[in-house]
């Protein structure tokens, strides 16, 4: 499933990407452009804009009004409505949405903090934006957040 996320839900798009979903984020696009892009690329449009929801539905675009205020609420709603499961081991780049690739330690040497480099053995890199990722101390919290969303639990972490 692929998503198009409007400007109101930028951090939710990051969580979807971390959970393994293709989630394009459009910050300042007019409604007509969002609707057209969602339709052309067969994406589910996510928004908190009720007018946009009505306009998109009239044009045959799959759209979801994200009800909750927090990202946690949004993930929980999407998991329930779309039967989503989240797989942080197939995470996309949270910054630009491209697939990340396994990197060698040599690829990241002098590009990550020295202390991290000494301890961490596995890295991933985004070929598009150059972002470097590893499973640091935040990893268990990310996994629990996504698992909680899939279970419908209210205990979430923060990114």
Rosetta blueprint (number, residue, H / E / L):
1 X L
2 X E
3 X E
4 X E
5 X E
6 X L
7 X H
8 X H
9 X H
10 X H
11 X H
12 X H
13 X H
14 X H
15 X H
16 X H
17 X H
18 X H
19 X L
20 X L
21 X L
22 X E
23 X E
24 X E
25 X E
26 X L
27 X L
28 X L
29 X L
30 X L
31 X H
32 X H
33 X H
34 X H
35 X H
36 X H
37 X H
38 X H
39 X H
40 X H
41 X L
42 X L
43 X L
44 X E
45 X E
46 X E
47 X E
48 X L
49 X L
50 X H
51 X H
52 X H
53 X H
54 X H
55 X H
56 X H
57 X H
58 X H
59 X L
60 X L
61 X L
62 X L
63 X E
64 X E
65 X E
66 X L
67 X L
68 X L
69 X L
70 X L
71 X H
72 X H
73 X H
74 X H
75 X H
76 X H
77 X H
78 X H
79 X H
80 X H
81 X H
82 X H
83 X L
84 X L
85 X L
86 X L
87 X L
88 X H
89 X H
90 X H
91 X L
92 X E
93 X L
94 X L
95 X L
96 X L
97 X L
98 X L
99 X E
100 X E
101 X E
102 X E
103 X E
104 X L
105 X H
106 X H
107 X H
108 X H
109 X L
110 X L
111 X L
112 X L
113 X L
114 X H
115 X H
116 X H
117 X H
118 X H
119 X H
120 X L
121 X L
122 X L
123 X E
124 X E
125 X E
126 X E
127 X L
128 X L
129 X L
130 X L
131 X L
132 X E
133 X E
134 X L
135 X L
136 X L
137 X L
138 X L
139 X H
140 X H
141 X H
142 X H
143 X H
144 X H
145 X H
146 X H
147 X H
148 X H
149 X H
150 X H
151 X H
152 X L
153 X L
154 X L
155 X L
156 X L
157 X L
158 X L
159 X L
